[in-house]
């Protein structure tokens, strides 16, 4: 996973594992969770924009990885409320329809909506709009 917080409060994320990580099972979820935890330090709302393809099941998490992710999520439940939304850029209309079906499961698990945009430009505009609304309510 790649996390680019240089434009915080808009955080660009690529959830795909590299080919090497997928084939060798070398992915370090502890590093990912630490990076996400650092994003919460400011306590300010932010939006994640996924710049890569939607995560696929090519990399199946081990039982231990799933346990760690769930424990981290529960430990950070309140902090996760800083995330106003995750916006997945998906140019393919058919794939966007499939992701819409998955969005409610995502929101129930992570506590923030999964929104979809056909282009990165539209995703960034949506992110700015969400952050503006969040600033009005805080």
C-alpha positions in Angstrom: 0.0 0.0 0.0 1.2 3.5 -0.8 0.0 6.5 1.3 0.8 10.0 0.1 -0.2 12.6 2.7 1.6 15.5 1.1 -1.7 17.1 0.2 -3.3 16.5 3.6 -6.3 16.7 4.3 -6.6 14.9 1.0 -4.7 11.6 1.3 -3.9 9.7 -1.9 -3.8 5.9 -1.3 -3.1 3.0 -3.5 -4.4 -0.1 -1.8 -2.9 -2.6 -4.2 0.0 -4.8 -3.0 3.0 -4.8 -5.3 3.5 -7.8 -7.5 6.5 -8.8 -5.3 4.4 -8.6 -2.1 1.6 -10.6 -3.6 3.8 -13.4 -4.9 6.2 -13.6 -1.9 3.7 -12.8 0.9 6.0 -10.1 2.2 3.4 -7.4 2.7 3.9 -5.6 6.0 0.4 -4.6 7.4 2.0 -3.3 10.6 3.8 -0.6 8.5 0.4 0.3 6.8 -1.4 0.5 10.1 1.4 2.7 11.6 1.1 5.0 8.6 -2.6 5.3 9.1 -2.2 5.9 12.8 0.1 8.8 12.0 -2.6 10.4 9.9 -4.9 10.6 13.0 -2.3 12.6 15.0 -3.7 16.0 14.0 -7.2 15.0 14.9 -8.3 16.9 11.8 -10.8 15.4 9.2 -9.4 14.0 6.0 -10.5 12.2 2.9 -8.7 9.3 1.3 -8.7 9.1 -2.5 -7.7 5.7 -3.9 -5.6 6.3 -6.9 -5.1 2.7 -7.9 -7.4 0.0 -8.9 -9.9 -1.2 -6.4 -8.4 -3.9 -4.1 -8.9 -7.4 -5.4 -8.9 -10.7 -3.7 -5.6 -11.8 -5.4 -4.0 -11.2 -2.0 -6.0 -13.1 0.5 -5.2 -12.0 4.0 -4.0 -14.7 6.4 -5.9 -15.4 9.6 -3.2 -13.5 11.5 -3.3 -10.5 9.1 -7.1 -10.3 9.4 -6.8 -10.6 13.2 -4.3 -7.7 13.3 -6.3 -5.5 11.0 -9.5 -6.1 13.1 -7.7 -5.4 16.3 -6.2 -2.2 14.9 -9.7 -1.1 13.6 -11.3 -1.7 17.0 -8.5 0.1 18.8 -8.8 3.1 16.5 -12.6 3.2 16.1 -12.9 6.8 17.4 -9.9 8.0 15.4 -11.3 6.5 12.2 -14.1 9.1 12.5 -11.6 11.6 11.2 -11.9 10.0 7.8 -14.8 11.7 6.1 -14.9 9.3 3.2 -12.8 7.0 1.0 -13.2 7.9 -2.7 -12.3 5.2 -5.2 -11.4 6.4 -8.7 -12.9 3.9 -11.1 -13.2 4.9 -14.8 -15.1 1.7 -15.7 -18.8 2.2 -15.3 -19.5 -1.5 -14.8 -16.9 -1.8 -12.1 -18.4 1.3 -10.4 -21.7 -0.4 -10.2 -20.1 -3.5 -8.6 -18.3 -1.2 -6.1 -21.6 0.5 -5.2 -22.9 -2.8 -4.1 -19.8 -3.3 -1.9 -20.0 0.3 -0.5 -22.4 -0.5 2.3 -20.2 -3.4 3.5 -17.2 -1.1 3.4 -18.9 1.6 5.4 -20.2 -0.8 8.0 -16.7 -2.2 8.6 -14.6 1.0 8.4 -17.2 3.6 9.6 -16.8 5.9 6.6 -18.5 5.9 3.2 -17.0 4.5 0.1 -17.7 7.0 -2.7 -16.9 6.5 -6.4 -15.6 8.9 -9.1 -14.8 8.2 -12.7 -11.7 10.4 -12.7 -9.1 11.6 -10.2 -10.1 15.2 -10.9 -13.7 14.5 -10.0 -12.5 12.6 -6.9 -10.4 15.5 -5.8 -13.4 17.9 -6.3 -15.6 15.6 -4.2 -13.0 15.4 -1.5 -12.7 19.2 -1.3 -16.5 19.5 -1.1 -16.6 16.9 1.8 -13.9 18.7 3.6 -15.6 22.0 3.3 -18.8 20.5 4.7 -16.8 19.0 7.6 -15.3 22.4 8.3 -18.8 23.9 8.6 -19.9 21.4 11.2 -16.9 21.5 13.4 
